[in-house]
């Protein structure tokens, strides 16, 4: 790897800050210039130069665990780096970050030899894709028809994987294939396919699929016709492919939040710049009460998404056995609430949010289109809520016990050094539910102690009552055969909001005396209660105060300045 991010970081600070500085330079006149990215989007062309710049900067090394020679030590860091890229352009972030998603299965279950071989390729710039889905089967992975049959010296792969990001650009593909005729949970295995080793008569890349968003993305498919694979292509044990994918998805779904946060950062920046500069009726739009309320409420949504992401990415290290819950909440909640924020500020921008040649090279229209696709990556919102519903029995157990030490016990979720992540500790379901939400009574106790003026008393009381009511409903839920009813999905959505509120309480408990953080988090909690209590409308003054922070400058609005020692990033 060249000096790149690591070299600059060594001299100036964190790798995240170094990457942000590079991206700023490239935006001013380089591969991330907005006008150039807009032209590529219109032509539905892959932003190759921008991806190459990230390669040259050494970003691929942060997709590889340190034990295999890379620089991935903490998941919060790689999420923060992908967020920084997505803040500039979602298409680039998706195209480049897909290698991380494609490789995770190998980090979870691959042999050391396979992992080290793939690690070297990624660090050298190889693109990796993930071939899971097929035409007609979608997210129902256990209905997949692509098959792998044993041979005397390895395997032969047959069938077509469809809707694969980077299928054409990638040199390596991680492919899920049926290895048992009867299928089922133990009937699928994963294979690492080096496309460069297959002849055109054995592997054919399908045509690019036109998409409404991320137009430049290389989304197509791979068709295998008896493609010969060596025995070493198998990832993990035969029949464990489904289990490996489900565990890998816990990491990739959490990482997808980086795409939403970056898009939200970009949208808020464009909207606040417009509001400061645009004048109507003799004054800036930013001074109009409705505009300030819109900005404040959109900012609260983005910050709430950030709070959930910050805690969940650290939970990968701290509470890995609960990631089936955290990842499902992240993937269902974060893209949903960030999309709401984008739509809110779109109303503020009016026609300029949709025109391509009038305001900021059409960046807002592009990010709005692009971000809509994030919700379906690595499992749609409904798929992830179904994952939560399947764990209701555990999630509803034990809520309501006051543990005054909860904030201290969970403090590693928001600050301090992280333990090394052990990939083999991931579990398909969480036997203990979600420790963060079970700690809500104790977290409320701590925050009330810190809230000496009682400014948050009302919102804390409302959250306490709503959280208890939600858990009572979850505890009373009785699963039935078949697909859950609509009210179960609505209950899962409420549970996501409870997790978001718990994340805010935990962060508040870790930031005593930080007036700025308390102002921002109070806005987040007002939003949480709005979503949990029918007819409740948050305090306008709180959102107006939040808008003041959002309108200050062009820097991303965040709960955690990256250069502070207590930042979870």
C-alpha positions in Angstrom: 0.0 0.0 0.0 1.2 3.5 -0.8 1.7 6.1 2.0 -1.9 7.2 1.3 -4.3 7.5 4.2 -2.1 5.6 6.6 0.9 7.8 5.9 -1.0 11.1 6.2 -2.8 9.8 9.3 0.5 9.0 10.9 1.6 12.6 10.5 -1.7 14.5 11.1 -4.1 12.4 13.2 -6.7 9.8 12.5 -7.1 7.9 9.2 -10.7 9.1 9.0 -9.6 12.8 9.2 -6.8 12.1 6.6 -9.3 10.6 4.2 -11.7 13.5 4.7 -8.9 15.9 3.9 -8.0 14.0 0.7 -11.7 13.9 -0.4 -11.9 17.6 0.1 -9.0 18.2 -2.2 -10.3 15.8 -4.8 -13.7 17.5 -4.7 -12.1 20.9 -5.3 -10.4 19.7 -8.5 -9.9 16.0 -9.0 -11.7 12.7 -9.3 -14.5 13.7 -7.0 -15.3 17.0 -8.8 -19.1 17.2 -8.6 -19.4 18.2 -12.3 -17.4 15.2 -13.4 -19.4 12.8 -11.2 -22.6 14.3 -12.6 -21.5 13.6 -16.1 -20.6 10.0 -15.3 -24.0 9.6 -13.6 -25.8 10.9 -16.7 -23.8 8.5 -18.9 -24.5 5.6 -16.4 -20.8 5.1 -16.2 -18.8 3.7 -13.3 -16.7 6.5 -11.6 -13.5 4.6 -12.2 -11.1 7.5 -11.5 -12.6 8.2 -8.1 -12.4 4.5 -7.2 -8.8 4.4 -8.4 -8.0 7.4 -6.2 -9.3 5.5 -3.2 -7.2 2.5 -4.1 -4.1 4.6 -4.4 -4.9 6.2 -1.0 -4.9 2.7 0.6 -8.6 2.5 1.5 -8.8 -1.2 0.5 -6.4 -2.1 3.4 -9.1 -1.0 5.8 -11.4 -3.7 4.5 -8.9 -6.4 5.6 -8.5 -7.5 9.2 -5.1 -6.7 10.7 -4.5 -10.4 11.4 -4.4 -11.0 7.7 -2.1 -8.0 6.9 -4.7 -5.3 6.6 -5.6 -2.2 8.7 -9.1 -3.2 9.9 -8.9 -3.1 13.6 -12.1 -1.4 14.6 -15.4 -1.5 12.7 -16.3 2.1 13.7 -13.3 3.3 11.8 -14.2 1.6 8.5 -17.8 2.8 8.8 -16.6 6.3 9.4 -14.4 6.1 6.3 -17.1 4.8 4.1 -19.4 7.6 5.4 -16.8 10.2 4.4 -16.8 8.8 0.9 -20.6 8.6 0.7 -20.7 12.2 1.9 -19.1 13.1 -1.5 -20.8 10.6 -3.7 -22.9 7.5 -3.0 -22.2 5.7 -6.2 -18.5 5.8 -5.5 -19.0 4.6 -1.9 -21.2 1.7 -3.0 -18.8 0.7 -5.9 -15.7 0.8 -3.7 -17.2 -0.4 -0.4 -18.7 -3.5 -2.0 -15.3 -5.2 -1.8 -15.6 -5.0 2.0 -19.1 -6.6 1.8 -17.9 -9.3 -0.7 -15.0 -10.3 1.5 -16.7 -10.5 4.9 -17.8 -14.1 4.5 -14.1 -15.1 4.2 -13.2 -13.2 7.3 -16.1 -15.0 9.1 -15.6 -18.6 8.0 -12.6 -18.9 5.6 -9.5 -20.8 6.4 -6.4 -18.7 7.3 -4.9 -19.6 3.9 -8.0 -18.5 2.0 -8.2 -15.3 4.0 -4.6 -14.4 3.6 -4.8 -15.0 -0.2 -7.8 -12.8 -0.5 -6.3 -10.2 1.8 -3.3 -9.8 -0.5 -5.5 -9.4 -3.5 -7.7 -6.7 -1.9 -4.7 -4.7 -0.7 -3.3 -4.8 -4.2 -6.6 -3.4 -5.5 -8.7 -6.4 -6.5 -12.5 -5.8 -6.5 -14.6 -8.5 -4.8 -18.4 -9.0 -5.4 -21.0 -11.0 -3.5 -23.2 -13.3 -5.5 -26.1 -14.2 -3.3 -29.4 -13.5 -5.1 -31.0 -15.0 -8.2 -33.7 -13.9 -10.6 -37.1 -15.0 -9.2 -35.9 -15.8 -5.7 -34.7 -12.4 -4.4 -34.0 -12.5 -0.6 -35.2 -16.1 -0.3 -31.6 -17.4 -0.5 -32.6 -21.0 0.4 -34.5 -21.2 -2.9 -31.4 -20.6 -4.9 -30.8 -22.8 -7.9 -27.1 -22.2 -8.6 -25.4 -25.4 -7.8 -21.9 -26.7 -7.1 -21.1 -30.4 -7.6 -18.1 -32.2 -6.4 -15.4 -33.4 -8.8 -12.3 -35.4 -8.2 -10.2 -32.3 -7.7 -12.7 -29.7 -6.7 -16.1 -28.4 -7.7 -18.2 -27.4 -10.8 -20.5 -24.4 -10.7 -23.7 -24.2 -12.6 -26.4 -21.5 -12.9 -26.9 -17.7 -12.8 -26.5 -15.2 -10.0 -28.4 -12.0 -10.8 -28.3 -8.4 -9.5 -24.7 -8.5 -8.3 -23.0 -5.2 -7.6 -19.6 -5.1 -9.4 -20.2 -8.4 -11.2 -18.3 -7.1 -14.2 -15.6 -5.0 -12.5 -14.8 -7.6 -9.9 -11.9 -10.0 -10.3 -13.1 -12.2 -7.4 -16.7 -13.3 -6.5 -18.0 -14.8 -3.3 -20.8 -17.1 -4.5 -23.5 -18.9 -2.6 -24.4 -22.3 -4.3 -26.6 -25.3 -3.5 -24.4 -28.3 -2.6 -27.3 -30.6 -1.6 -30.2 -31.5 -3.9 -32.7 -31.1 -1.1 -31.4 -27.7 -0.2 -32.4 -26.4 3.3 -30.3 -24.6 5.9 -27.4 -27.1 5.5 -27.7 -27.5 1.7 -25.7 -24.4 0.6 -22.0 -23.6 0.6 -19.9 -20.5 -0.2 -17.2 -20.4 -2.9 -14.5 -17.9 -3.7 -14.4 -17.7 -7.4 -11.4 -16.1 -9.2 -13.0 -14.9 -12.4 -9.6 -14.5 -14.0 -9.1 -18.3 -13.9 -12.2 -19.2 -15.8 -12.6 -19.3 -19.6 -15.4 -17.4 -21.4 -17.2 -20.6 -22.2 -17.5 -21.4 -18.4 -18.3 -17.9 -17.1 -20.3 -15.2 -18.8 -21.0 -11.7 -17.3 -24.5 -10.5 -18.0 -25.4 -7.1 -19.3 -25.5 -4.1 -16.9 -29.0 -3.6 -15.5 -30.2 0.1 -15.8 -31.3 1.5 -12.4 -33.1 4.6 -11.3 -30.5 5.4 -8.6 -26.7 4.7 -8.5 -26.9 4.8 -12.3 -23.2 4.3 -12.6 -23.1 1.2 -10.5 -22.0 -2.0 -12.2 -25.1 -4.1 -11.4 -25.4 -7.2 -13.5 -25.0 -10.9 -13.0 -22.8 -13.9 -13.5 -23.7 -17.1 -15.4 -21.7 -20.3 -14.8 -21.7 -23.2 -17.1 -19.8 -26.0 -15.4 -17.2 -23.6 -14.2 -14.3 -25.6 -12.6 -13.2 -24.6 -9.1 -10.3 -25.9 -7.1 -11.0 -27.5 -3.8 -9.5 -24.5 -2.1 -12.4 -22.3 -3.5 -14.7 -23.6 -0.7 -15.2 -21.1 2.1 -15.5 -22.9 5.4 -17.2 -26.2 5.7 -19.6 -27.7 3.1 -23.2 -27.0 4.0 -22.4 -24.0 6.2 -22.8 -21.3 3.5 -26.2 -20.2 4.7 -25.0 -19.8 8.3 -21.9 -17.9 7.2 -24.0 -15.5 5.0 -26.4 -14.8 7.9 -23.4 -14.0 10.2 -21.7 -11.9 7.5 -24.9 -10.0 7.0 -24.8 -8.8 10.6 -21.6 -7.0 9.7 -22.5 -5.8 6.3 -26.0 -4.5 7.3 -24.3 -2.5 10.0 -21.8 -1.2 7.6 -24.5 -0.1 5.2 -25.4 2.7 7.7 -22.3 4.5 6.4 -24.0 5.0 3.1 -27.1 6.5 4.7 -25.2 8.7 7.1 -23.0 10.0 4.2 -26.0 10.7 2.1 -27.7 12.5 5.0 -24.6 14.6 5.6 -24.6 15.6 2.0 -28.3 16.5 1.9 -28.1 18.6 5.1 -25.0 20.4 3.8 -26.7 21.3 0.5 -29.9 22.4 2.3 -28.2 24.6 4.9 -26.0 26.2 2.3 -29.1 27.0 0.2 -31.0 28.3 3.2 -28.1 30.6 4.2 -27.6 32.0 0.7 -31.1 32.1 -0.8 -33.1 35.2 0.0 -36.9 35.5 -0.1 -39.0 38.5 0.9 -35.9 40.4 1.8 -34.2 38.0 4.2 -32.4 34.6 4.0 -34.5 31.5 3.9 -32.5 30.3 7.0 -34.3 33.0 9.1 -37.8 31.8 8.3 -39.3 29.8 11.2 -40.7 27.0 9.0 -37.3 26.6 7.3 -35.6 26.4 10.6 -38.1 23.8 11.9 -37.6 21.7 8.8 -33.8 21.8 9.1 -33.9 21.1 12.9 -36.2 18.1 12.4 -34.1 16.7 9.5 -31.0 17.2 11.5 -32.5 15.3 14.5 -33.2 12.4 12.2 -29.7 12.3 10.9 -28.2 12.5 14.5 -30.5 9.8 15.7 -29.3 7.5 12.9 -25.8 8.4 13.9 -26.4 7.5 17.5 -27.7 4.1 16.6 -24.8 3.5 14.2 -22.2 4.6 16.7 -23.4 2.1 19.3 -24.1 -0.7 16.9 -20.6 -0.6 15.3 -19.0 -0.8 18.7 -21.4 -3.6 19.7 -19.7 -5.7 17.0 -16.7 -5.7 19.3 -18.4 -5.5 22.7 -21.7 -7.5 22.3 -21.1 -9.7 19.2 -23.6 -12.3 20.2 -26.3 -9.6 20.1 -25.5 -8.5 16.6 -28.5 -10.3 15.1 -30.6 -7.6 16.9 -28.3 -4.6 16.4 -27.7 -5.2 12.7 -31.4 -5.7 11.9 -32.3 -2.5 13.8 -29.5 -0.6 11.9 -30.6 -1.8 8.5 -34.3 -1.2 9.0 -34.1 2.0 11.0 -31.2 4.0 9.6 -32.0 4.1 5.9 -35.7 4.8 6.7 -35.1 7.8 9.0 -32.3 9.3 6.8 -34.6 9.0 3.8 -37.2 11.0 5.8 -34.6 13.7 6.5 -33.7 13.9 2.8 -37.3 14.2 1.9 -37.8 17.0 4.5 -35.0 19.2 3.2 -36.1 18.4 -0.4 -39.2 20.5 0.3 -37.0 23.3 1.5 -35.0 23.3 -1.7 -38.1 23.1 -3.9 -37.4 22.9 -7.7 -33.6 23.2 -7.1 -33.7 19.8 -5.5 -34.7 18.2 -8.8 -32.9 20.4 -11.4 -29.6 19.0 -12.7 -28.0 22.2 -14.1 -29.1 24.9 -11.7 -28.0 24.1 -8.2 -24.8 22.3 -7.2 -24.6 20.2 -10.4 -27.8 18.4 -9.5 -26.1 16.7 -6.5 -29.3 16.7 -4.4 -31.4 15.0 -7.0 -28.7 12.4 -7.5 -28.2 11.6 -3.8 -32.0 11.4 -3.3 -32.3 8.9 -6.1 -29.2 7.0 -5.0 -30.1 6.7 -1.4 -33.5 5.0 -2.0 -31.6 1.9 -3.1 -29.7 1.6 0.2 -32.9 0.3 1.9 -32.9 -2.9 -0.2 -29.1 -3.7 0.0 -28.3 -6.8 2.1 -31.9 -7.4 3.1 -34.8 -5.0 2.8 -36.4 -3.1 5.6 -39.2 -5.8 5.9 -36.6 -8.6 5.9 -34.8 -7.1 8.8 -38.0 -6.4 10.7 -38.9 -10.0 10.2 -35.6 -10.9 11.8 -36.6 -8.8 14.8 -40.0 -10.5 15.0 -38.4 -13.9 15.0 -36.6 -12.9 18.2 -39.6 -11.2 20.0 -39.7 -14.0 22.6 -36.2 -13.1 23.7 -36.5 -9.4 23.2 -39.5 -9.1 25.5 -37.9 -11.0 28.3 -36.6 -9.3 31.5 -37.5 -5.7 30.7 -38.2 -3.3 33.6 -35.4 -4.2 36.1 -33.6 -1.1 37.4 -29.9 -1.5 37.2 -28.2 1.7 38.4 -24.8 0.4 37.1 -26.1 0.0 33.5 -24.5 3.1 32.2 -21.1 2.1 33.5 -21.5 -1.5 32.4 -22.3 -0.5 28.8 -19.9 2.5 28.6 -17.6 0.7 26.2 -20.4 1.0 23.6 -19.7 4.7 23.4 -16.1 5.4 24.4 -12.8 3.8 25.3 -10.6 1.2 23.7 -12.4 -1.6 21.9 -11.5 -5.3 22.4 -10.4 -7.3 19.4 -13.3 -8.7 17.4 -13.6 -12.4 17.3 -15.5 -13.4 14.2 -16.4 -16.8 15.6 -18.5 -15.2 18.4 -21.3 -14.1 16.1 -24.5 -15.9 16.7 -27.5 -16.5 14.4 -29.9 -15.2 17.2 -29.3 -13.4 20.4 -30.0 -15.6 23.4 -30.1 -12.7 25.8 -32.1 -10.2 23.7 -30.7 -6.7 23.5 -28.7 -5.6 26.6 -28.8 -2.0 25.6 -32.6 -1.8 25.6 -32.9 -3.9 28.8 -30.7 -1.3 30.4 -33.2 1.6 29.7 -34.5 1.8 33.3 -30.9 2.1 34.6 -30.0 4.6 31.9 -33.0 6.7 32.7 -31.9 6.7 36.3 -28.4 8.0 35.4 -29.6 10.7 32.9 -32.1 12.0 35.5 -29.3 12.3 38.0 -27.3 14.3 35.4 -30.2 16.5 34.3 -30.1 18.7 37.4 -32.3 21.4 35.9 -35.0 18.9 34.9 -35.0 20.2 31.3 -35.5 16.7 30.0 -37.9 15.4 32.6 -41.0 15.5 30.3 -39.4 13.7 27.4 -37.7 11.1 29.6 -41.0 10.3 31.3 -42.8 9.9 28.0 -40.0 7.7 26.7 -40.0 5.5 29.8 -43.8 4.9 29.5 -43.7 4.3 25.7 -40.7 1.9 26.0 -42.5 -0.1 28.8 -45.7 -0.3 26.7 -43.7 -1.5 23.6 -42.0 -4.2 25.6 -45.3 -5.3 27.2 -46.7 -5.7 23.6 -43.6 -7.7 22.6 -43.9 -9.9 25.7 -47.5 -10.6 24.8 -46.8 -11.5 21.2 -47.4 -15.1 20.3 -45.8 -16.3 17.0 -48.0 -18.2 14.6 -47.2 -20.3 11.6 -46.5 -18.5 8.3 -45.7 -14.9 7.7 -46.3 -12.5 10.7 -49.2 -10.2 10.6 -48.9 -6.5 9.8 -49.2 -5.5 13.4 -46.0 -7.5 14.2 -44.1 -5.4 11.7 -45.4 -2.2 13.2 -44.3 -3.5 16.6 -40.8 -4.2 15.3 -40.7 -0.7 14.0 -41.5 0.6 17.5 -38.8 -1.6 18.9 -36.2 0.0 16.6 -37.2 3.4 18.0 -36.7 2.1 21.5 -33.2 1.0 20.6 -32.5 4.4 19.1 -33.8 6.1 22.3 -31.6 3.8 24.5 -28.6 4.7 22.4 -29.3 8.4 23.0 -29.6 7.8 26.8 -26.3 5.9 26.8 -24.5 8.6 25.0 -26.0 11.3 27.3 -24.8 9.4 30.3 -21.3 9.4 28.9 -21.2 13.2 28.2 -22.0 15.0 31.5 -21.5 18.7 31.2 -21.4 18.7 27.4 -24.0 21.3 26.7 -23.8 20.9 22.9 -24.2 17.1 23.0 -27.2 17.4 25.4 -28.9 20.0 23.1 -28.5 17.7 20.1 -29.5 14.5 21.9 -32.5 16.2 23.5 -33.7 16.9 19.9 -33.1 13.2 19.1 -35.2 12.1 22.1 -38.0 14.5 21.2 -38.1 12.8 17.9 -38.0 9.3 19.5 -41.1 10.1 21.6 -42.9 11.6 18.6 -42.5 8.2 16.9 -43.5 6.2 19.9 -46.5 8.2 21.2 -49.5 8.8 18.9 -50.4 12.5 18.7 -47.2 13.6 20.4 -45.5 16.5 18.7 -41.9 17.5 19.8 -41.0 20.8 21.3 -40.5 23.4 18.5 -37.9 25.2 20.5 -35.7 22.1 20.8 -35.7 21.7 17.1 -35.0 25.4 16.5 -31.9 25.1 18.8 -30.8 22.1 16.8 -31.2 24.0 13.5 -28.8 26.7 14.9 -26.1 24.1 15.1 -26.9 22.7 11.6 -26.7 26.1 10.1 -23.4 27.1 11.5 -21.1 26.0 8.6 -20.5 23.4 6.0 -18.9 20.9 8.4 -21.0 17.7 8.9 -23.3 17.9 11.9 -22.3 15.1 14.3 -22.6 14.0 17.9 -19.0 13.0 17.9 -16.3 15.3 16.6 -13.8 12.9 15.1 -10.7 14.4 16.8 -11.9 14.1 20.3 -10.5 11.3 22.5 -13.9 10.1 23.6 -15.3 9.8 20.1 -16.7 6.4 19.4 -15.4 6.6 15.8 
